[in-house]
Amino acid sequence: MTQTKFELKMGGATRAAFGKALVELGRENSNVVVCDADLSKSTNTAGFAKEFPERFFSCGIAEANMVAIGAGLASAGKVAFVSSFSCFVLNKGFEQLRVTAAYPQVPIKVVGTHSGISIGEDGPSQMSIEDIALACSLPGFAVIDPADEVSMKSLVKSAAALPGSVFIRAGRANAPVIYGAEHTFEIGKAIGLTAGNDLTIIAHGLLVAEALRTSMALGAEGVGVRVIDMHTIKPLDEAAIAKAARETGAILVAEEHLVDGGLGVRVAQSVTKSHPCLMDYVGIQNTYAESGSPEAVLDKYGLVARDVTAAARRLLARKRG
Amino acid sequence: MATLTQPQSAEQLAAVCKTIRRHIINMVGAAKSGHPGGSLSAVELLVSLYFGGQLKHDPKNPEWKDRDRFILSKGHACPVLYAVMAEAGYCPVDKLNTLRQLGSIYQGHPDRRFLPSLEASTGSLGQGLSVALGMGFAARLDKSPSRAYVVLGDGEIQEGQIWEAAMFGAYHKLDNVCAIVDYNKIQLDGWVKDIMGLEPLGDKWRAFGWHVVEFDGHDLAKVDAAFNEARNTKGKPTCLLAHTVKGKGVSFMENNPKWHGVAPNADEIAAALKELA
């Protein structure tokens, strides 16, 4: 679907799309069950709970128990979703994800909402800036961060059908719409959004839209920027990365996550095996953020198009030598 | 030694217990490491389940959807589970002495990648009760008569997740789940009362909304009666507080914290087997 202009009209939050997808899944498959830890109105599992109360398990504020309950349900053949804020389900439930799901190969569907720093006002105790690193360290898990409501809805359904475990990252803030309703998505298959051979920007989640803004700004100056939506961070689409490295010679990775352990590290690891090239990283730098409106926090911590564009210019300058 | 349709007589069950204890000594002895004390304390509990007609299971059909589930949450006591499962026909008896060796189906802690008839991989304490409750919920949704049994260590229930799970089980009235505490009073570092005492333990479970039965966990008739009471208790889950003796059946191992995680040497193996003849 490579094109040059994106309207980026504001859509709903990816967590809302997750909630809608869950309800549809519930109607399609009576084997789908959902666990939540007293955040169903925030995670948007409340819609499922209302329509399918007998298949919704209120676990209280006890994430470790919730993950293992989900693993028990999955062991008994259920398609078990467990959901909370990303920081709580990953950090408080990590040991349980490891021992009751990943290691025994029990397929569980984990959806962490309010991820990244775009949760805003609630501040760092509720922000999840290390969830990608944690989830990627669980052998066998697929890790997915959809950029908009269209891709979220589709990928939640794919995740339910996947035989293995999945972590899906969802955001609290509204996200610009990138895809048309008819677009299809495949877990593990990156999407090239723009064509260009001067530079590649690989992004996931909220930063895909920022990367597109950068692409449009630099495109107006005659610079060809290839934007790739790496909605699946694991398993990584290494073919798309190698092709971008070969054809553009420079890759910028942009993500709403710590630069340590995020997609950037995984892309760098991949290009060292295929076609080493110049790289740089836009992400959260070795710090926790703070309270503020989502826009103000993203701005202060360097995650808006301005920052992506500046990093892209620096990388282009290095490329030109 | 069929199990599903033929509960064994009291004499037969006592003989099975001795066989299981001999396996435990031989396995841990051969491995030169492992956990004999907490394996020996749980023998009657597992024998009553697998051979006394309490656990509805079929070793010839381990995937049977309506089977009861058993989880050894105190995974370090896997020698007792492996021995019982082998004698029941799930896995080979003649391989028990490969415990803890590379590639053995008898891994150092229960690992369902190697032994798929295990219901859960355990070893990190505190998690089995939650998994059992998830299974209990699935059975309720499926309108299955399947029950879930989970053996917990006494030291293990110092883990906070156990009490999250306890709240969940009672709140959701999961009366098809039965927790069994192997209350042998000893954990790795010493006596439970000297490390993080649990008393009044029955009151704690009752306060969390569970039906509690306390009994001598080595008296097979009382163990059997306790499981019956658990099955007949409706509207709430049951916690069986089985008072047991760590190292039970081997005089020099009984009530001695040393034998939590130490293997017997050749002389000790011989002495133990003599007592268990």
Chai-1 contact restraints between the chains, C-beta under 6 A:
chainA,res_idxA,chainB,res_idxB,connection_type,confidence,min_distance_angstrom,max_distance_angstrom,comment,restraint_id
A,A62,B,E164,contact,1.0,0.0,6.0,A-B,restraint_1
A,A64,B,Q161,contact,1.0,0.0,6.0,A-B,restraint_2
A,N65,B,S130,contact,1.0,0.0,6.0,A-B,restraint_3
A,N65,B,Q161,contact,1.0,0.0,6.0,A-B,restraint_4
A,N65,B,E164,contact,1.0,0.0,6.0,A-B,restraint_5
A,N65,B,A165,contact,1.0,0.0,6.0,A-B,restraint_6
A,N65,B,F168,contact,1.0,0.0,6.0,A-B,restraint_7
A,A68,B,Q127,contact,1.0,0.0,6.0,A-B,restraint_8
A,A68,B,S130,contact,1.0,0.0,6.0,A-B,restraint_9
A,A68,B,V131,contact,1.0,0.0,6.0,A-B,restraint_10
A,I69,B,S130,contact,1.0,0.0,6.0,A-B,restraint_11
A,I69,B,L133,contact,1.0,0.0,6.0,A-B,restraint_12
A,I69,B,G134,contact,1.0,0.0,6.0,A-B,restraint_13
A,A71,B,V131,contact,1.0,0.0,6.0,A-B,restraint_14
A,G72,B,V131,contact,1.0,0.0,6.0,A-B,restraint_15
A,G72,B,G134,contact,1.0,0.0,6.0,A-B,restraint_16
A,G72,B,M135,contact,1.0,0.0,6.0,A-B,restraint_17
A,L73,B,G134,contact,1.0,0.0,6.0,A-B,restraint_18
A,L73,B,A138,contact,1.0,0.0,6.0,A-B,restraint_19
A,A76,B,M135,contact,1.0,0.0,6.0,A-B,restraint_20
A,A76,B,A138,contact,1.0,0.0,6.0,A-B,restraint_21
A,K78,B,A138,contact,1.0,0.0,6.0,A-B,restraint_22
A,Q96,B,Q127,contact,1.0,0.0,6.0,A-B,restraint_23
A,V99,B,S124,contact,1.0,0.0,6.0,A-B,restraint_24
A,V99,B,Q127,contact,1.0,0.0,6.0,A-B,restraint_25
A,T100,B,Q127,contact,1.0,0.0,6.0,A-B,restraint_26
A,T100,B,V131,contact,1.0,0.0,6.0,A-B,restraint_27
A,Y103,B,S121,contact,1.0,0.0,6.0,A-B,restraint_28
A,P104,B,R112,contact,1.0,0.0,6.0,A-B,restraint_29
A,P104,B,S121,contact,1.0,0.0,6.0,A-B,restraint_30
